[in-house]
């Protein structure tokens, strides 16, 4: 079976449509379809079946995609090793990160990689964990986040490594009735007006957990994924919010721990299986783990989490 045709099959598994594969590979849709037909003849089994106006992978097609991942990863490793013999750099690694995670970790990662022969191309991508598999079509490493009660995104075609845990707290304005407290129960929040993220993200998952505990659906007036905007709205008394503790920087907000509900988000590093053996990707993953260790150590050395200025400390935060 042709390696390049295996690559086209993998692209179809990642992107979902022949048209999107054609665009990604600078081919025509008819050329993509033709190459997939040839691959099916090489494999001796049907790899695709009709799905309305589109096509989808058969069970054999899904199985072959998993093997294609292995073959293409081996080819990439071989190319990287030959590059080292030529004295070239380890290579370029494309990394996608959710914005608040990038703000916390990327500066340290870039510092750690400054003396290496790895070129990292970083992008901020605000996507829920459900989209990780698709993102790995365009990126070598994806830093994602999930509610700590949610399952890992790891699967046959996604390798996932937990990086660290970040608590999620309640933030209120300085004049709010709860502002002087260190903690609050879910039951004390049933009459509040909320500002939240869009669905599918960890903060919204925690809010749904609060609704389950109290039996009361929260009154959400705005859904925004920019924590800076949420901070300003909370400070202006337009509602309260759940926020990851190390994303709170407004100097006047009060932070309260949520009592009775373990609330946090897990940072996960994801790649395609078998790619972790590529020297450049292994170097980047190692840099992220070192950065997470340094961040956790810096956070755990601080005390007194009651305001945004002093809240960046929690013994629950730990890498790996």
Secondary structure by P-SEA (a helix, b strand, c coil): ccaaaaaaaaaaaacccaaaaaaaacccaaaaaaaaaaaaaaacccccccccccccccaaaaaaaaaaaaaaaaaaaaaaaaaaaaccccbbbbbbbcaaaaaacaaaaaaaaccccbbbbbbbbbccccaaaaaaacccbbbbbccccccccccccbbbbbcbbbbbbbbbcccccccccccccccccccccccccccccaaaaaaaaaaaaaccccccccccccaaaaaaaaaaccccccccccccccccbbbbcccccccbbbbbbbccccccccaaaaaaaaaaaaaaaaaaaaaaaccccccccccccccccccc
